[in-house]
Amino acid sequence: MTSVSEVKFTRHALEKFDSLKRYGFHIDESQVVDVVLNPEHVERRDNQFFAVKLIDSKHALRVVYEKRKGFLVVITFYPVRRERYDL
C-alpha cells in the first residue's frame, strides 16, 4: 500500500484547492489523498487512474493520478455529481 508521504501534487493540482474554494468546495490535501488510497471506484486510461469517492450527499471527488517510480502524482481533481457515477 502507498503511504501519504508517497503522494505528491502537481502545481496545477495545488492551485485547484483555491479555485474550488471560489465555487464553495472546501477540499483539503487529506481528502484528495484519501480518494487515491481508498477509492470507491477506479478507472484506468493508459498510465492515468481516475479515482472517485463520495464527499457529501450530492457530490463525489474525482482524482486523476499517475503511478511513478516509488510514488503517486495527483494530476488534478474535481467534484462531480454523484448520480453521474451511480454513487
Backbone as ProteinMPNN parsed JSONL, in Angstrom:
{"seq_chain_A": "MTSVSEVKFTRHALEKFDSLKRYGFHIDESQVVDVVLNPEHVERRDNQFFAVKLIDSKHALRVVYEKRKGFLVVITFYPVRRERYDL", "coords_chain_A": {"N_chain_A": [[0.846, -1.195, 0.0], [0.431, 2.274, -0.636], [1.926, 5.015, 1.026], [1.009, 8.127, 2.676], [3.113, 9.948, 2.477], [4.141, 9.301, 0.071], [2.574, 10.375, -1.88], [2.318, 12.843, -4.197], [1.759, 16.212, -5.426], [0.954, 17.9, -8.444], [1.772, 21.198, -9.66], [-0.471, 22.343, -10.816], [-2.522, 20.826, -9.584], [-2.205, 21.66, -6.917], [-2.977, 24.323, -7.164], [-5.671, 23.997, -7.642], [-7.019, 23.772, -5.2], [-7.508, 26.4, -4.199], [-8.979, 27.396, -6.369], [-11.313, 25.814, -6.328], [-12.399, 26.583, -3.884], [-13.485, 29.067, -4.436], [-15.794, 28.331, -5.674], [-17.246, 27.23, -3.683], [-16.435, 24.737, -2.756], [-14.712, 23.197, -0.357], [-11.988, 21.636, -0.245], [-9.386, 19.6, 1.026], [-5.885, 18.592, 1.207], [-5.721, 16.128, 2.523], [-8.204, 14.935, 2.005], [-8.069, 14.506, -0.75], [-5.899, 12.722, -0.907], [-7.045, 10.621, 0.515], [-9.039, 9.793, -1.288], [-7.436, 8.786, -3.343], [-6.068, 6.689, -2.025], [-8.145, 5.172, -0.903], [-10.39, 4.587, -2.746], [-13.805, 4.552, -4.025], [-14.383, 3.778, -6.499], [-12.447, 3.022, -9.375], [-11.006, 3.895, -12.459], [-9.025, 3.179, -15.337], [-6.966, 4.704, -17.732], [-4.689, 4.333, -20.096], [-1.73, 5.384, -18.689], [-2.892, 6.737, -16.62], [-4.934, 7.055, -13.7], [-8.29, 7.187, -12.518], [-9.832, 8.025, -9.791], [-12.656, 7.799, -7.626], [-14.679, 9.096, -4.994], [-17.208, 9.539, -2.501], [-18.085, 12.808, -1.255], [-20.032, 14.381, -0.159], [-23.657, 14.61, 0.259], [-24.52, 15.107, -2.343], [-22.324, 15.166, -4.025], [-19.278, 13.769, -5.392], [-15.741, 13.231, -5.217], [-13.442, 13.38, -7.764], [-10.362, 12.149, -8.701], [-7.478, 12.494, -10.587], [-4.673, 10.639, -11.232], [-1.243, 9.498, -11.46], [0.904, 6.651, -11.473], [4.134, 6.709, -10.448], [7.659, 6.032, -10.348], [7.992, 4.723, -7.346], [6.224, 6.502, -6.095], [3.024, 8.279, -6.05], [1.432, 10.594, -8.247], [-0.671, 13.281, -8.059], [-2.563, 14.584, -10.559], [-4.779, 16.2, -11.179], [-7.936, 17.199, -9.715], [-11.473, 17.134, -9.083], [-14.812, 18.084, -8.194], [-17.712, 16.059, -8.735], [-21.067, 15.306, -9.755], [-22.9, 12.969, -7.845], [-24.775, 11.218, -9.065], [-23.864, 10.931, -11.648], [-21.916, 9.003, -11.556], [-23.214, 6.881, -10.485], [-23.259, 6.684, -7.643]], "CA_chain_A": [[0.0, 0.0, 0.0], [1.166, 3.528, -0.73], [1.736, 5.882, 2.191], [0.705, 9.526, 2.38], [4.349, 10.64, 2.095], [4.464, 8.934, -1.299], [1.613, 11.014, -2.774], [2.761, 14.207, -4.498], [0.799, 17.004, -6.188], [1.486, 18.807, -9.455], [1.459, 22.601, -9.378], [-1.876, 22.529, -11.203], [-3.37, 20.249, -8.532], [-2.13, 22.532, -5.74], [-3.758, 25.526, -7.454], [-7.093, 23.64, -7.65], [-7.612, 23.987, -3.873], [-8.037, 27.772, -4.167], [-10.006, 27.537, -7.41], [-12.559, 25.197, -5.88], [-12.958, 27.376, -2.778], [-14.298, 30.141, -5.018], [-17.076, 27.738, -6.058], [-17.876, 26.679, -2.493], [-15.943, 23.395, -2.418], [-13.539, 23.294, 0.509], [-11.295, 20.35, -0.31], [-8.008, 19.719, 1.502], [-4.991, 17.556, 0.695], [-6.015, 14.817, 3.118], [-9.349, 14.368, 1.296], [-7.592, 14.042, -2.052], [-5.093, 11.533, -0.639], [-7.981, 9.564, 0.9], [-9.663, 9.283, -2.513], [-6.427, 7.992, -4.048], [-5.729, 5.483, -1.271], [-9.354, 4.423, -0.541], [-11.456, 4.989, -3.675], [-14.993, 3.711, -4.171], [-14.35, 3.309, -7.883], [-11.236, 3.446, -10.098], [-10.887, 3.576, -13.879], [-7.657, 3.4, -15.828], [-6.769, 5.015, -19.15], [-3.239, 4.353, -20.317], [-0.986, 5.413, -17.422], [-3.601, 7.562, -15.637], [-6.005, 6.454, -12.925], [-9.371, 8.111, -12.169], [-10.434, 7.507, -8.567], [-13.847, 8.553, -7.21], [-15.191, 8.811, -3.647], [-18.215, 10.497, -2.053], [-17.652, 13.848, -0.318], [-21.241, 14.852, 0.527], [-24.87, 13.936, -0.214], [-24.747, 15.345, -3.774], [-21.093, 15.194, -4.802], [-18.126, 12.892, -5.188], [-14.494, 13.854, -5.646], [-12.739, 12.58, -8.77], [-8.937, 12.48, -8.668], [-6.686, 11.922, -11.673], [-3.293, 10.492, -10.768], [-0.368, 8.56, -12.161], [1.884, 5.939, -10.658], [5.512, 6.933, -10.884], [8.594, 5.14, -9.664], [8.073, 4.899, -5.902], [5.234, 7.425, -5.536], [1.876, 8.637, -6.871], [1.358, 12.024, -8.539], [-2.014, 13.771, -8.335], [-2.524, 15.497, -11.694], [-5.868, 17.151, -10.941], [-9.1, 16.653, -9.033], [-12.639, 17.987, -9.261], [-16.063, 17.494, -7.711], [-18.681, 15.621, -9.741], [-22.358, 14.916, -9.176], [-22.934, 11.539, -7.521], [-25.57, 10.41, -9.998], [-23.091, 10.68, -12.871], [-21.128, 7.792, -11.338], [-24.08, 5.929, -9.777], [-22.803, 6.542, -6.245]], "C_chain_A": [[0.883, 1.247, 0.0], [0.892, 4.379, 0.505], [1.488, 7.317, 1.743], [1.954, 10.267, 1.923], [4.756, 10.33, 0.664], [3.45, 9.464, -2.306], [2.042, 12.462, -2.951], [1.718, 14.888, -5.376], [1.524, 17.831, -7.248], [1.142, 20.237, -9.04], [-0.008, 22.883, -9.704], [-2.804, 22.011, -10.102], [-3.355, 21.132, -7.283], [-2.947, 23.814, -5.939], [-5.264, 25.257, -7.431], [-7.756, 23.883, -6.3], [-8.243, 25.366, -3.786], [-9.139, 27.979, -5.198], [-11.344, 26.979, -6.943], [-13.208, 25.944, -4.722], [-13.862, 28.485, -3.304], [-15.679, 29.637, -5.437], [-17.766, 27.04, -4.888], [-17.468, 25.27, -2.121], [-14.651, 23.541, -1.621], [-12.918, 21.903, 0.634], [-9.889, 20.562, 0.229], [-7.19, 18.515, 1.012], [-5.329, 16.185, 1.252], [-7.216, 14.153, 2.446], [-8.921, 13.786, -0.042], [-6.779, 12.754, -1.886], [-5.998, 10.358, -0.261], [-8.669, 8.954, -0.324], [-8.683, 8.376, -3.262], [-6.179, 6.656, -3.338], [-6.927, 4.597, -0.967], [-10.529, 4.769, -1.449], [-12.659, 4.044, -3.613], [-15.039, 3.111, -5.566], [-13.075, 3.842, -8.542], [-11.341, 2.99, -11.55], [-9.441, 3.831, -14.282], [-7.702, 3.675, -17.321], [-5.285, 5.232, -19.364], [-2.521, 4.348, -18.975], [-1.665, 6.272, -16.355], [-4.74, 6.784, -14.994], [-6.999, 7.544, -12.54], [-10.103, 7.507, -10.977], [-11.589, 8.409, -8.151], [-14.262, 8.112, -5.813], [-16.172, 9.902, -3.257], [-17.609, 11.541, -1.116], [-18.835, 14.484, 0.408], [-22.453, 14.186, -0.114], [-25.117, 14.091, -1.715], [-23.505, 15.16, -4.635], [-20.105, 14.098, -4.417], [-16.897, 13.67, -5.658], [-13.797, 12.886, -6.589], [-11.295, 13.066, -8.827], [-8.235, 11.745, -9.8], [-5.245, 11.853, -11.178], [-2.548, 9.475, -11.621], [0.54, 7.879, -11.158], [3.247, 6.192, -11.268], [6.411, 5.997, -10.082], [8.683, 5.489, -8.178], [7.075, 5.859, -5.297], [4.087, 7.631, -6.518], [1.86, 10.139, -7.07], [-0.09, 12.38, -8.867], [-1.9, 14.826, -9.42], [-3.562, 16.6, -11.51], [-6.968, 16.448, -10.16], [-10.243, 17.632, -9.196], [-13.871, 17.29, -8.7], [-16.957, 17.133, -8.896], [-19.98, 15.286, -9.032], [-22.391, 13.401, -9.002], [-23.653, 10.713, -8.573], [-24.829, 10.103, -11.292], [-22.317, 9.367, -12.774], [-21.898, 6.727, -10.561], [-23.606, 5.642, -8.36], [-23.899, 6.96, -5.283]], "O_chain_A": [[1.966, 1.246, 0.585], [-0.243, 4.452, 0.974], [1.724, 7.675, 0.589], [1.862, 11.137, 1.056], [5.613, 11.009, 0.1], [3.459, 9.05, -3.465], [2.122, 13.219, -1.984], [0.891, 14.22, -5.997], [2.584, 18.396, -6.981], [0.308, 20.448, -8.16], [-0.697, 23.576, -8.956], [-3.764, 22.686, -9.732], [-4.397, 21.327, -6.658], [-3.54, 24.328, -4.99], [-6.052, 26.179, -7.224], [-8.951, 24.176, -6.256], [-9.386, 25.498, -3.349], [-10.125, 28.664, -4.925], [-12.386, 27.604, -7.142], [-14.432, 25.939, -4.59], [-14.881, 28.806, -2.693], [-16.624, 30.42, -5.542], [-18.759, 26.339, -5.081], [-18.092, 24.659, -1.252], [-13.624, 23.959, -2.156], [-13.284, 21.112, 1.504], [-9.259, 21.577, -0.064], [-7.738, 17.553, 0.475], [-5.237, 15.185, 0.539], [-7.248, 12.929, 2.326], [-9.359, 12.701, -0.423], [-6.959, 11.804, -2.648], [-5.745, 9.225, -0.671], [-8.86, 7.74, -0.39], [-9.068, 7.317, -3.758], [-6.091, 5.614, -3.988], [-6.764, 3.39, -0.789], [-11.57, 5.205, -0.957], [-12.539, 2.889, -3.202], [-15.656, 2.069, -5.788], [-12.673, 4.978, -8.295], [-11.716, 1.852, -11.833], [-8.73, 4.606, -13.641], [-8.38, 2.98, -18.077], [-4.704, 6.198, -18.869], [-2.682, 3.408, -18.196], [-1.083, 6.514, -15.298], [-5.412, 5.977, -15.635], [-6.612, 8.681, -12.268], [-10.901, 6.583, -11.137], [-11.519, 9.629, -8.299], [-14.211, 6.929, -5.479], [-15.996, 11.061, -3.634], [-16.745, 11.23, -0.296], [-18.66, 15.065, 1.479], [-22.296, 13.29, -0.944], [-25.848, 13.293, -2.302], [-23.618, 15.012, -5.852], [-20.099, 13.584, -3.299], [-17.01, 14.644, -6.403], [-13.588, 11.719, -6.257], [-11.042, 14.261, -8.983], [-8.377, 10.532, -9.953], [-4.667, 12.856, -10.762], [-3.136, 8.711, -12.386], [0.898, 8.452, -10.129], [3.481, 5.925, -12.446], [5.933, 5.254, -9.224], [9.368, 6.439, -7.798], [7.068, 6.027, -4.077], [4.164, 7.212, -7.673], [2.233, 10.888, -6.166], [-0.668, 11.858, -9.82], [-1.229, 15.842, -9.239], [-3.26, 17.783, -11.665], [-6.923, 15.233, -9.972], [-10.021, 18.822, -9.421], [-13.968, 16.063, -8.725], [-16.957, 17.813, -9.923], [-19.982, 15.013, -7.832], [-21.971, 12.649, -9.882], [-23.195, 9.629, -8.934], [-25.135, 9.117, -11.962], [-22.088, 8.699, -13.782], [-21.305, 5.783, -10.039], [-23.561, 4.488, -7.934], [-23.705, 6.911, -4.068]]}, "name": "protein", "num_of_chains": 1, "seq": "MTSVSEVKFTRHALEKFDSLKRYGFHIDESQVVDVVLNPEHVERRDNQFFAVKLIDSKHALRVVYEKRKGFLVVITFYPVRRERYDL"}
